[in-house]
Amino acid sequence: MRRFVFSPMCLAFAAYAEEKPLIQDEKKKKKSDDIPCAVKVLGGCFCCVFLLVGLIFVSFKQYLAQEDGQYEVRCNTLPVPGLTAFVPLFRTARICYPKAEGTFPLHLFAHGDWGGGAFFWLGYSGLQEQLASYGFVVPAYLSCWFDIECSNGQASFLEALKTLTFLERHPNIAPVDWTKPYSASGHSTGGRAVLMLAALRDNPAFLDNTTFASEVTPDMRTALVKLKAAIADHPDPMYDEKQNPDIPNFRITETPVFVITGSADYWIEPQGSAWRDFQMISSPDKVFINVHGAGHLEPNLYHSEGPFVAFFARAFALGDVAARAKIYGEGAGSLQRTLELAQPGDYNSGTDEVAFLACSRDKTAVPQIFASYCDQGKVDEFVGSTSEEVIILE
């Protein structure tokens, strides 16, 4: 599969233009004569350096990339009115979908801090295309390049909703099967955004007492009803008021959630934060995994969890029995048999021992010895906490 994974500031713009140029008017192009020679030289050197780094990264990433699903994929980029970006060029969304006849269910993707704009092709194009190869239309907003553009990332969920409702208003832009439920996944800040979407779906009062309440339109709330699965990949700490603007009303009670972290995620994610996020969720269908040796940039480099993000989405949004077995089962190709689980005592394991736990609404758990952790969420215990507080919750 062809991937657009290029160095920022140079090749990322080239990839963007090739997929679907947005500005064709020659009158809008600056005259090269207006640019000082010194700037041209420095700019050229800058681009050459990033070109070299980008090519090395592409080769490295192609070598590491996990096997894709059954479909080849095509992608394009289009403007989405209302998205938030300092650079107008990135008030856009990149959409990837199977290169095949027919329509496919929608899976929304949300990027992390520093991961939008030109950096999206470098950091997330591989994962986005991988998800699409499993039979999804995968829109990803490129806006909110940095968290600072969206209230420290607290408003990133709005970019997701703006993208989703735009596609609903223009149903023929992408080959979406609009009769099917939606799913969503995100990394880091994007994981936080996806969890906020699930909370807003399950508890309409979420965010009512914040500045964001007035920006959530009736159309957005209607669209959220169709969200049936949320995957948070190395998410931000939802118990930190700097990250989550409405901790008391953060209640995910019905939406199935998959929380992913890694034992080597110790320079971005606070220790044990993904497990604490998992504990805050009271949905009966929830899964936690701590992958041995996986760092915070796992989704950007290896994205070995990508197939299981797709399987979880297919299991709960589409009722795919075979996909559910990949998450809850122990057979060949299952999550437990494919990804190396963290060892007891590893960084980010739940209470120093839980590296994998799959809870189900039928009151079963895998493994059963950790079933007690499937009880309802403990949001109240985290109200007023910060990422530096609450080290280990027994």
Buried (B, 14 or more C-beta within 10 A) or exposed (E): BEBBBBBBBBBBBEBBEEBBEBEEEEEEEEEEEEEEEEEEEEEEEEBEEBBEEBBEBBEEBEEEBBEBBEBBBBBBBBBBEBBBBBEEBBBBBBBBBBEBEEBBBBBBBBBBBBBBBBBBBBBBBBBBBBBBBBBBBBBBBBBBBBBEBBBBBBBBBBBBBBBBBBBBEEEEBBBBBEEBBBBBBBBBBBBBBBBBBBBBBBBEEBBEEBEBEEBBEEBBBEBBEBBBBBBBBBBBBBBBBEBBBBBBBBBBBBBBBBBBBBBBBEEBBBBBBBBBBBBBBBBBBBBBBBBBEBBBBBBBBBBBBBBBBBBBBBBBBBEBEEBBBBBBBEEEEBBBEBBEBBEEEBBBBBBBEBBBBBBBEEEEBBEEEBBEBBEEBBBEBBEEBBBEEBEEBE
